[in-house]
Amino acid sequence: MKKKNNSGLNAEIKNNHMQQLADYREETLRPHPELRSLFLEITPFCNEHCLHCGSRCGDIDVSGMLTKDEIITALKQVKRDFNIKRMRLCVTGGEPLLRPDFFEIMDAANRLGFGWGMTSNGTLIDKEAAKKLAETGLRTVSISVDGLKETHEWFRQSPGSYEKTIEGIKNLLEVNISHVQITTVVYHKNIGELDAMYEEFKKVGVRSWRVINIEPIGRARENADLMLSKDEYIKMFDFIRDKRFESKMEVTYGCSHYLGTDMEREVRQWYFLCNAGVYTASIMYNGDIGGCLDIERRPELIQGNIRTDNLKDVWENKFVNFRNDFRKTGKCADCPDYKFCAADSFHTWNFDTMEPNLCMKGILF
């Protein structure tokens, strides 16, 4: 069966585009990074205990959480020092809505002029919460649904959560949040449910379904039986390519991983680029400053702390590891695809063995 060509581009054009992006990364973006996505980990607490959680919510030391006033002070500093009209504030956790002063913080962010979105498991978004989210300026939201009822609740270790999550999505749609997306982590046990999930999510009425593979990070590294096989990866990407524009609900892949010439632009809007430290920074629940929140929280990757450091100073003078080629080593050193992927995503890089924990070369291409 002939593969769909969602991009309308041939291999030569794609490779030319990716070379232009690689040149831009080296000549412009690394020397002159621009903070476009600021992640705010507002709480480490969660009412679920997912088997794949990259942040290990519920199993970490939660001392030293930022106070409401400290967060608002940090946001005022960000507004002063950056052009927030070119920035997205991405609120996450844990489960953000577990924080008692959540709406006070987000009302302040909204009044400061931040365009903000969040990730949530949706279980706490009743009609009243949905209304408050709209009133405090929520623009985009991604709700996790990781299978049909039984599979979802097993994976997230949260009996009875599926109906609450679906109801939360419907409540968000009722108050006309600009962009409501479902995100699904595909793993060994739910990959056979993709077609059934597709039909269910269309009925719910969302316009975007983000399908991502389970990553060898956090708790998932202790649950190796959840990882996808080569054939399952291929099945997942073929599913996304086939379904991407089949209905009003777009199916798309996440930002992770270089997928090779054939698959790039076929399953998402643009080509792979790891944004950590060049477009993206994070403020963790304890004030630590880093790149993507999915990256292992090693001392050498923590760039500062918002309690003692100015984010603009940190952004302009730190993040060195994110803006050079120190990962061009081992099997990545002589790989001809390095020019396009630059050692792939930081969050799946193994800093002990200095090699990627996951690379699509050998799987997709």
PyMOL commands that set and color helices and strands:
alter all, ss='L'
color gray80, all
select helices_A, chain A and resi 11-29+68-81+84-86+96-98+102-112+127-135+149-155+161-174+191-204+218-222+224-226+230-243+260-263+299-301+311-317+320-322+330-332+338-341+346-348
alter helices_A, ss='H'
color red, helices_A
select strands_A, chain A and resi 37-41+88-92+115-120+138-144+179-186+208-213+250-253+280-283+288-290+304-305+349-350+355-356
alter strands_A, ss='S'
color yellow, strands_A
deselect
rebuild
show_as cartoon
